Amino acid sequence: MRQSLRQKIIEVCDLKIEKKGDNVGLSFYAFFANRNDDPVLLMEAAIWWIETHKLDHFEKAVKIKQMVERGD
């Protein structure tokens, strides 16, 4: 996964955790605008989330942030 996407995921997770606490869940769609303006990047996130890690649709933001920071 490209570094810019990793950074965006960490930023979004931090924001969600700050606003809603450690138990907040999110999907990979949380990292993108409502309209699909970058389908290649969206697919990169989807492949990482669904194919590579076989994550559920909603996962805890804390878990996702830790995975990205570790380089999973």
Secondary structure by P-SEA (a helix, b strand, c coil): ccaaaaaaaaaaaaaaaaacccccccccccccccccccaaaaaaaaaaccccccccccccaaaaaaaaaacc
